Structures are given as structure tokens and as C-alpha cells.
């Protein structure tokens, strides 16, 4: 049998019915404002419930329109299972309300070959929402696009660096999009959260993976998926990305109205962008 990772949060974190989900995703995409013109090689998007972070994520995913992408590689943090390295789902598919997102098995095999830290670990994917929350946008915009899902365990600098290099090696010559799934600070008041989140945003805006890794080594609570973000930044740089773009920022209080304990959300991209033009 083909191994299918079943959706864990459909019907709670986002609509399980394809028509309702498409309407919600399209609403967010339509409301996303001006974006830089150019070619994205990687994006950063949040992974909270769609009603909270969907409008932020839409800014990153709207960049995909008009680009010839062969494969999407998703890297997110593990919220429930602790382990060393990065867990890959190497065969089969991920279930979405829009149908199955098929695994690019040849690329998955290339990643396993590129680093001993990349290995199958199905349990790490079972309840994990960090990758699943990217699929409402990805499977709607590009329903036939194959994926490679990776969940990072302990976000050590060694794991982050090794994964960044493995991604660059395995994706060389492919028209790939890298997707880093992360939320920013958690459950501070909005003023405190904004100050913490700005540190991450500044590193992203400067395309400074080294400093972001240093920030996370000192205070990992700046971003729950900081390791995936740094790994994707490093891989994008190795793949030729020269520019970064911070696309949107917000927090959960923008939706809930409660600014006393918020979660921060960022949309960003790395690639080659024309700063003088917007789409």
C-alpha cells in the first residue's frame, strides 16, 4: 500500500470541505497587497490556525503565481516528538481536502543520501501541524506540485547547518521552492512580542542566517521554527538567492482582539527580486 499521511487538523485548524477551504484561501490571497517582482526560491510562512495566520501566509504564497516550480520542499519544527535530525516522509502522499499531495520520491531519496541526519520517522509526522498548515495554500495554488516534507527535531546549530547543505545538494538542478514553516514569539503581550519578533525580522530582511542562528542559540523562543528558517535561508543562499523580502507581519491579537498574549506571524521570501517593481 502507498503510505498516506492523514490530515491531523482538517476540520479544526482549517475547513475540511474543499469548497469552504478554497473560498477562505482565495479570500486571503485576494486581500494580499503588493509584492516584489522576481523569482522566489524560498518562502517563510506561519503555521497557526488558518483564521489567525492565513492572511499573513497569503503574502508568501501569492508570490508563487506565474513561476515554473518543479517541487516544493517543506521544513517545519516538531511540536510533539523529540528526536535528532530531520524526519522525512519519503514515499506516498499527504492527505489534503483538495486531494493527495504526492511525495517526490526521487528527491526524498536524494535528501536521505545527502545527509545521515535525514531519515524516515513516521511518528514525528503523525500529529504535526507545522507542515500540514502549508498545504491549504500550496495544494490550492499548485495542486499537482509534488512535495518533500521534513520535520526538524532538536534544532541544534549542527542539525540546521547540515540540513541546509543537504537541501542545497539534493535540489541542485531542480526548479525547487523551499518552504520554512515557523511562528515567531509565543504568548507575550503585543508590545513585547513585537520587540522580540523584530529581531528575527531584522535578520531575515538582511538575509543574515548566521546572526539569526546566533539569536536562536541564545533565545530559541524567538521562533518555534527558527531552525527550519535558518536551514532554508542557508539552502536558498547556496542555490543562488541574493535578495530577501519581508512581506507581512502580524500577531494573533489582530484577529482575536486579545493583545495580552499573542503569537507572532511572519511572511517572507528569498530569491531574486526587483526592488523597483511590485506585482
C-alpha positions in Angstrom: 0.0 0.0 0.0 1.1 3.6 -0.7 1.7 5.3 2.7 -0.6 8.3 3.1 -0.1 10.7 6.0 -3.7 11.5 7.1 -4.6 15.1 7.8 -4.5 15.7 11.5 -6.1 19.2 11.9 -8.5 19.4 9.0 -11.9 20.5 10.3 -10.4 22.2 13.3 -7.5 24.4 12.2 -8.9 24.9 8.7 -12.0 23.8 6.8 -12.1 20.1 5.9 -14.5 20.7 3.0 -12.7 21.6 -0.2 -15.2 24.3 -1.3 -15.1 26.1 2.0 -11.3 25.9 2.2 -10.9 27.2 -1.3 -13.2 30.2 -0.5 -11.2 31.0 2.6 -7.8 30.7 0.9 -8.9 32.7 -2.1 -10.2 35.4 0.2 -6.8 35.7 1.8 -4.9 35.7 -1.5 -7.2 38.4 -2.9 -6.6 40.6 0.1 -2.8 40.2 0.0 -1.2 43.5 -1.1 1.7 44.5 -3.4 4.6 42.1 -3.6 8.1 42.3 -5.1 8.5 41.2 -8.7 11.1 38.5 -9.2 11.7 34.8 -8.7 11.3 33.3 -5.2 13.5 30.3 -4.3 12.2 30.1 -0.7 9.5 31.4 1.5 8.7 31.7 5.2 5.1 31.2 6.3 3.4 30.7 9.7 1.5 27.6 10.8 -1.2 28.6 13.2 -4.9 28.0 12.6 -5.9 29.4 9.2 -8.2 32.1 10.6 -5.3 33.5 12.7 -2.3 33.3 10.3 -3.9 32.8 6.9 -3.8 36.4 5.9 -0.1 36.6 6.7 0.7 33.4 4.9 -1.1 34.5 1.8 1.5 37.1 1.1 4.2 34.4 0.8 2.1 32.1 -1.3 0.8 34.7 -3.6 4.4 35.0 -4.9 4.2 31.6 -6.4 1.8 32.6 -9.2 3.5 32.7 -12.6 6.6 30.7 -11.7 7.6 27.3 -13.0 8.2 25.2 -9.9 9.0 21.5 -10.1 8.9 20.6 -6.5 8.2 22.1 -3.1 10.3 21.1 0.0 8.7 21.9 3.3 10.7 22.2 6.5 8.9 22.7 9.8 9.5 22.1 13.5 8.4 19.1 15.6 6.0 20.2 18.3 5.2 16.8 19.8 8.2 14.4 19.2 11.8 15.0 20.3 14.5 13.5 18.2 17.8 14.2 16.5 17.9 15.2 12.9 15.1 15.7 10.3 12.3 13.3 9.8 11.4 12.8 6.1 8.2 11.3 4.7 9.8 9.6 1.8 7.0 7.8 -0.1 3.3 8.1 -0.9 1.4 11.3 -0.2 0.0 13.8 2.3 -3.8 14.0 2.5 -5.4 17.4 2.0 -9.0 18.4 1.4 -8.0 19.1 -2.2 -6.7 15.6 -2.8 -3.3 14.0 -2.2 -0.1 15.9 -2.3 2.2 13.4 -3.9 5.7 12.8 -2.5 8.6 13.4 -4.9 10.3 10.1 -4.0 13.4 10.7 -6.1 14.2 14.0 -4.4 13.4 12.5 -1.0 15.9 9.7 -1.7 18.5 12.3 -2.7 18.0 14.1 0.6 18.4 10.9 2.6 21.6 10.2 0.6 22.9 13.8 1.2 22.9 13.6 5.0 22.7 10.9 7.6 20.6 13.3 9.7 17.7 13.0 7.3 15.8 9.7 7.9 12.2 8.4 7.9 10.4 8.9 11.2 6.6 8.5 10.6 5.7 9.1 14.2 7.1 12.7 14.0 4.7 13.5 11.2 1.5 11.9 12.8 0.1 14.8 14.8 2.4 17.5 13.4 0.6 20.6 12.1 3.6 22.7 11.0 3.8 21.2 7.5 0.1 20.5 7.2 -0.8 24.1 7.6 1.2 25.0 4.5 -1.0 22.6 2.3 -4.2 24.6 2.2 -2.3 27.3 0.2 0.1 25.0 -1.7 -2.4 22.4 -2.7 -4.9 25.0 -3.9 -2.4 27.1 -5.9 -0.4 24.2 -7.3 -2.5 21.0 -6.9 -0.2 18.8 -9.0 3.1 20.0 -7.4 5.0 17.1 -5.7 6.3 17.8 -2.2 9.1 16.6 0.2 8.0 17.0 3.8 10.7 17.4 6.5 10.1 17.8 10.3 13.1 19.0 12.3 13.6 17.6 15.7 16.1 19.2 18.1 17.1 22.5 16.5 20.8 22.4 17.1 23.1 24.5 15.0 24.8 21.3 13.7 21.4 19.9 12.5 20.4 23.3 11.0 23.7 23.7 9.1 23.8 20.0 7.9 20.2 20.2 6.7 20.8 23.5 4.8 23.8 21.9 3.0 21.8 18.7 2.3 18.9 20.7 0.8 21.2 22.6 -1.5 22.9 19.4 -2.6 19.8 17.4 -3.2 18.0 20.2 -5.0 20.8 21.2 -7.3 19.5 21.4 -10.9 15.8 21.3 -9.8 13.3 24.1 -10.0 12.5 23.9 -6.3 10.7 26.0 -3.8 11.8 25.8 -0.2 9.2 26.5 2.4 10.1 27.2 6.0 7.2 26.9 8.5 7.5 28.9 11.6 5.6 31.1 14.0 7.5 33.8 16.0 7.3 34.6 19.7 4.5 33.0 21.8 2.2 34.4 24.5 3.8 37.7 25.3 1.9 40.9 25.3 1.8 42.5 21.8 4.4 45.2 22.6 6.9 42.6 24.0 6.2 40.2 21.2 6.8 42.9 18.5 10.2 43.7 20.0 11.2 40.0 20.1 9.9 39.4 16.6 11.7 42.4 15.2 15.0 40.8 16.0 14.1 37.8 13.7 12.6 40.2 11.1 15.8 42.2 11.0 17.9 39.0 10.4 15.5 37.9 7.6 15.5 41.4 6.0 19.3 41.3 5.9 19.4 37.7 4.7 21.7 37.0 7.7 21.3 33.3 8.5 24.4 33.4 10.7 23.1 36.1 13.0 19.7 34.5 13.2 21.3 31.2 14.2 23.2 33.1 17.0 19.9 34.8 18.2 18.2 31.4 18.3 21.1 29.8 20.1 20.8 32.4 22.9 17.0 32.6 22.9 15.2 29.9 20.9 11.8 31.2 22.0 12.1 33.9 19.3 10.7 31.4 16.8 9.4 27.9 17.2 10.6 27.1 13.7 13.7 29.1 13.8 15.9 26.1 12.9 13.9 25.3 9.8 14.0 29.0 8.8 17.8 29.2 9.1 18.3 25.9 7.2 16.1 27.2 4.4 17.9 30.5 4.3 21.2 28.7 4.0 20.0 26.4 1.3 18.5 29.3 -0.6 21.8 31.2 -0.5 23.7 28.2 -1.7 21.1 27.9 -4.6 21.8 31.5 -5.7 19.2 33.6 -3.9 20.6 37.1 -3.4 17.7 39.0 -2.0 15.3 38.8 0.9 11.8 40.4 1.3 9.8 40.8 4.4 6.2 40.6 3.1 4.0 40.9 6.1 3.9 40.6 9.9 1.1 40.4 12.4 0.0 38.6 15.5 -2.9 36.5 16.7 -4.4 39.5 18.6 -5.1 41.2 15.2 -7.9 38.5 14.9 -8.8 37.7 18.4 -8.7 41.2 19.8 -6.7 40.0 22.8 -3.3 41.7 22.8 -2.3 40.4 26.2 -0.8 37.1 25.0 -0.2 36.8 21.3 1.7 34.7 18.8 3.7 36.4 16.1 3.4 35.6 12.4 5.8 36.4 9.5 5.7 36.1 5.7 9.0 36.5 3.9 10.8 35.3 0.8 14.3 34.8 -0.6 15.3 34.8 -4.2 16.0 37.4 -6.9 13.7 40.4 -6.6 13.4 43.8 -8.4 13.2 46.4 -5.6 11.8 48.9 -8.0 8.8 46.9 -9.2 5.9 45.4 -7.5 3.3 42.8 -8.5 
